[in-house]
Amino acid sequence: MGRHRDEESAIVLNRITETALKYPGIVLIAIVGVILGGIHQYRVMPVDAFPDISPVMVPVFAEGH
């Protein structure tokens, strides 16, 4: 069972590699898109200038009988 899964993984990785080598333009566009998306998210991400560093308080309710 493990060997079969390893062979399937190798086949999938080989197909991905072959496709990437066959269409380098698409790979380049995808890389640029990921980079631009990351830059955009970095710029719009809210930044907390003074983060809350107080300890977390957890209420605990106990009953005695």
C-alpha positions as CSV (number, residue, x, y, z in Angstrom):
1,M,0.0,0.0,0.0
2,G,2.8,2.5,0.9
3,R,4.8,1.6,-2.3
4,H,1.7,2.3,-4.5
5,R,1.2,5.7,-2.9
6,D,4.9,6.6,-3.4
7,E,4.6,5.6,-7.1
8,E,1.5,7.7,-7.5
9,S,3.2,10.7,-5.8
10,A,6.2,10.3,-8.1
11,I,4.0,10.2,-11.2
12,V,2.1,13.3,-10.1
13,L,5.4,15.2,-9.4
14,N,6.8,14.1,-12.8
15,R,3.7,15.4,-14.6
16,I,3.9,18.7,-12.7
17,T,7.6,19.0,-13.6
18,E,7.0,18.1,-17.3
19,T,4.2,20.6,-17.5
20,A,6.2,23.4,-15.9
21,L,9.1,22.7,-18.3
22,K,6.8,22.6,-21.3
23,Y,5.0,25.9,-20.5
24,P,7.6,28.2,-18.8
25,G,5.6,31.3,-19.6
26,I,2.6,30.1,-17.5
27,V,5.0,29.3,-14.7
28,L,6.5,32.8,-14.9
29,I,3.1,34.4,-14.9
30,A,2.1,32.4,-11.9
31,I,5.2,33.3,-10.0
32,V,4.8,37.0,-10.7
33,G,1.1,36.7,-9.7
34,V,2.0,35.2,-6.3
35,I,4.7,37.8,-5.7
36,L,2.3,40.7,-6.6
37,G,-0.4,39.1,-4.4
38,G,2.0,38.9,-1.5
39,I,3.1,42.5,-1.9
40,H,-0.5,43.6,-2.1
41,Q,-1.4,41.7,1.1
42,Y,1.6,43.0,2.9
43,R,0.6,46.6,2.1
44,V,-3.1,46.2,3.2
45,M,-2.5,44.0,6.2
46,P,-3.4,45.9,9.4
47,V,-0.5,46.5,11.7
48,D,-1.0,46.9,15.5
49,A,1.5,49.4,16.7
50,F,1.1,48.4,20.3
51,P,0.1,44.7,20.5
52,D,-1.8,43.5,23.5
53,I,0.8,41.7,25.7
54,S,-1.4,41.3,28.8
55,P,-1.8,37.7,30.0
56,V,-4.9,35.9,28.8
57,M,-7.5,35.6,31.6
58,V,-9.6,32.4,31.6
59,P,-12.5,32.2,33.9
60,V,-12.8,28.9,35.8
61,F,-16.0,28.0,37.6
62,A,-15.8,25.3,40.3
63,E,-18.6,23.9,42.5
64,G,-18.0,22.0,45.7
65,H,-20.5,19.5,47.1
